[in-house]
């Protein structure tokens, strides 16, 4: 059995330490977010000969026994070089880390395999989350495999149909909240604070972020160098914080010599992080009634905002906003010029990259990685918002149909 390297659970803010199995999600002293800290010393990296996956980095994942690991084969996603679209944007080296290739079609699976394994290690039987869809779909699948009781809180009528289908199919229990994601999140936090038998699986749970940091490890292993900037959508802020942590750990280990700039992208009307960065504030102002067709990132009060602002600041990064129109354009371009079909929230990374080139935040010679977080099939409702391509009706009785087809093309 391989064991993790030594680690601690501590407050992100005041560094107070807690036992691994603590049932709090915030620091008892200062209410800060919790995080896992590994004792990293430069040592031989044991994972070079293992397949690319989340569990390739077993020693840097805080699970104490392999006995409880629940996995559907997450991670090992493609890092695709963009050519036609990169040229159009005016960049030479752009890659997409396509997280839609995960088992349930989003990056959430990386966090879920680790946090659900932890839940089992802690003897939890009942797991719960609030979600804009992907976390719920992922949690439902992993709970199904592990035989745990899964309850998901979702904002009523605001979940993409594909994600809802996954949740139903995997047999989770669904609580539809008459409100938005932020309100659903508050209810779940309240529930898990009052009842220890419900284990919180949102990204306030620091074990989730440990799985998600492997995006950084994989990017470094695939590229064999550090990108200049990583561009990704930001909702609740777990992923950007996790990826930044991952780059930090590989830097500490001596695998990477430097760290990239982190560029967060939000939808114009759901942009508390980007607004804070723009105004140079070190706190956010929650956005009431956030709006965007990218339902995955329709979030006005991101719980991880302290971690996000620190990641952006420490990395010398930035945050930008994009409109729904820009998101839809980027989604179609990525699909039609590169063969990569992602959901609207993920396309925000490409739309944000274009903005960053125009604003000078990204240099034309930079090596860029965009993280596309979820698969395009998750949200078929988009079909009503895009112009239909011309189609041709064919009568099978026509004898000269090939000639006619050639004439119409
Ligand atoms: N992209 C997709 C496809 C997402 O589903 C999410 C978050 C994000 C980006 C933003 O990531 O929250 O870590 O900043 N979805 C959550 C959910 C909120 O419930 O599925 P973040």
Boltz pocket constraint, residues with backbone or C-beta under 6 A from the ligand:
constraints:
  - pocket:
      binder: B
      contacts: [[A, 106], [A, 108], [A, 130], [A, 131], [A, 132], [A, 133], [A, 134], [A, 135], [A, 136], [A, 203], [A, 233], [A, 234], [A, 235], [A, 236], [A, 237], [A, 238], [A, 239], [A, 240], [A, 296], [A, 297], [A, 343], [A, 345], [A, 346], [A, 373], [A, 374]]
      max_distance: 6.0
